[in-house]
Amino acid sequence: MFRGNHPTRVDEKGRLKVPAEFKRVIDEKYAQRFYITSLDGNVAQIYPFEEWERIEQKLASLSTFNPTKKKFLNRVNYYGQVVEMDGQGRLLVPQILRESAQIRGEVAVLGNLTYLEVRNLEAFGKEIKEQAFTDEDIKTLDELGI
């Protein structure tokens, strides 16, 4: 499982150095192939290819005419690319996504159980401060048994 925030850098060529804590999980559990995408163009989502294939299998079982499926696929395909980790533990973030999400320089790399999220560090810090965790959020977590 991926967990925590391990800030790192994206170099001038758009390569993300995968933080050591996450690299260990990858080396233990996954291959070196990933699907990097986004739903909104603000956050890069990095899926080990095995995890992405599980999502694709679920989508394949849905009707071709399902409008939410089509909307989802349009977005993840627009921003998405299959990438291989290089020998230095780096992943090339697709250019369209780097530009859209302003992923350059210092970035936050967050573990989200089965995938990683990459965000502009400054923008993410601002978002965390502006979006308070509410009593309603606590109630929802309680209803989910968390």
HUTA-V991377 format. One record per backbone hydrogen bond with DSSP energy under -1.0 kcal/mol. NH is the residue of the N-H (numbers start at 1). CO is the residue of the C=O. E is the energy in kcal/mol with one decimal. If there is no record, write none. Layout:
BEGIN
nh:NH co:CO e:E
nh:NH co:CO e:E
END
This chain:
BEGIN
nh:2 co:113 e:-2.5
nh:6 co:109 e:-2.6
nh:8 co:107 e:-2.1
nh:10 co:105 e:-2.0
nh:11 co:15 e:-2.3
nh:14 co:11 e:-2.2
nh:16 co:91 e:-3.4
nh:17 co:9 e:-1.5
nh:18 co:89 e:-2.6
nh:23 co:19 e:-2.4
nh:24 co:20 e:-2.1
nh:26 co:22 e:-2.4
nh:27 co:23 e:-2.9
nh:28 co:24 e:-2.0
nh:29 co:25 e:-2.2
nh:30 co:26 e:-2.7
nh:34 co:83 e:-3.0
nh:35 co:47 e:-2.7
nh:36 co:81 e:-2.6
nh:37 co:45 e:-2.5
nh:44 co:118 e:-2.4
nh:45 co:37 e:-3.5
nh:46 co:116 e:-3.2
nh:47 co:35 e:-2.7
nh:49 co:33 e:-2.6
nh:51 co:48 e:-1.1
nh:52 co:48 e:-2.1
nh:53 co:49 e:-2.5
nh:54 co:50 e:-1.1
nh:55 co:51 e:-1.3
nh:56 co:52 e:-2.4
nh:57 co:53 e:-2.3
nh:58 co:54 e:-1.6
nh:59 co:55 e:-2.4
nh:60 co:56 e:-2.6
nh:62 co:59 e:-1.5
nh:66 co:63 e:-1.5
nh:70 co:66 e:-2.1
nh:71 co:67 e:-2.3
nh:72 co:68 e:-2.6
nh:73 co:69 e:-2.8
nh:74 co:70 e:-2.5
nh:75 co:71 e:-1.8
nh:76 co:72 e:-2.7
nh:77 co:73 e:-2.1
nh:78 co:74 e:-1.9
nh:79 co:75 e:-2.1
nh:81 co:36 e:-1.8
nh:83 co:34 e:-2.6
nh:85 co:32 e:-2.9
nh:86 co:90 e:-2.3
nh:89 co:86 e:-2.0
nh:91 co:16 e:-2.2
nh:93 co:14 e:-2.5
nh:98 co:94 e:-2.6
nh:99 co:95 e:-2.6
nh:100 co:96 e:-1.9
nh:101 co:97 e:-2.8
nh:103 co:98 e:-2.0
nh:104 co:102 e:-1.1
nh:105 co:10 e:-1.4
nh:107 co:8 e:-2.8
nh:108 co:119 e:-2.6
nh:110 co:117 e:-2.9
nh:111 co:4 e:-2.9
nh:112 co:115 e:-2.7
nh:113 co:2 e:-2.5
nh:114 co:112 e:-2.3
nh:116 co:46 e:-2.6
nh:117 co:110 e:-2.5
nh:118 co:44 e:-2.7
nh:119 co:108 e:-2.2
nh:121 co:106 e:-1.3
nh:124 co:120 e:-2.5
nh:125 co:121 e:-2.3
nh:126 co:122 e:-1.9
nh:127 co:123 e:-2.3
nh:128 co:124 e:-2.6
nh:129 co:125 e:-1.7
nh:130 co:126 e:-2.1
nh:131 co:127 e:-2.2
nh:138 co:134 e:-1.9
nh:139 co:135 e:-2.4
nh:140 co:136 e:-2.4
nh:141 co:137 e:-2.3
nh:142 co:138 e:-2.3
nh:143 co:139 e:-2.5
nh:144 co:140 e:-1.6
nh:145 co:142 e:-1.3
nh:146 co:141 e:-2.9
END
